[in-house]
Amino acid sequence: MAKSSSLHVAPRESGWGVRKSGASRATSLHKTQEEAVTAGRELARKQRLELYIHGKDGRIREKHSYGGDPFPPKG
């Protein structure tokens, strides 16, 4: 199985979820976005992944990288 390269914090029917890209189920579920972001950041740091934080409308509002960045950076 290929390693996923990102985590997403996104709204769910009842609260907020943290989900790896390509996964069909959430890694964790939370009552608030703040709790989900905290859990997502911790997991992204441990697994050296990118973290995408979605707003209530589902659109990406923030992106953070916790590893795997090319060095030197492109551009």
N, C-alpha and C positions, 0 to 999 in steps of 0.2 A: 504494500500500500504506500502511495506517495505521501510524503510529509506535507501537511497543509502549511501555507505560508502566511496565513492571517487569521485573526479573530475578529468577530463582529459583535458589538453591543447594540442590540436592536429591540424595539418594542415588541411585546407579545400580547396575546389576548388578555392575560391577567398579569401585568407587570413588565419586566425586562429580562432578556435572555442574553447569555454569552454563548456564541456558536462558532465553531471552527469553520472556515470556508470549505464548502463541499460536503459538510455533514448534514444529515437530515434531522438530527435531534440536537437540542441545546446542551451544552456542556454544563451550564448551571442556570437557574432561574432565580430572579430577585424581585422584591416588591417595588424598589425604586431604581431609577437610572443611576443614581450615585453609587448604590451598592453594587450594581452590575459593572460599572466602570472600574470600581476598586478591584473587584474580582478579576475582571478582564485584564487590567494592567499587571496584576500579580502573575497571572498565568502567562501573559505575553512576555514578561521579563524572564520568567523561568524557562520558557520554551524558545526564547529569542525570535518572536514573531512580530508582525505588524498588527496594530490594533486600530480598527475602524469603529468610530462611535457615531451611531445614527441618531437623528432627532425623532420626535414623535411622529413626524410625517414619513419616516423611513429613509430619508435622504441622509447621506454621509455629511456630518458637520465637522468632524475632526479625524485626523489620522496621526498615529504615533508609531515610530519604528523602534523596536527593542533588540535589534540584531540582524545579522545577515545582509547588512548594507555593503555595497561594493566599495572597495578602497583601492585606489583613490576614487572619489565620486565621479560619476559621468557628468560631462557638461562643463 
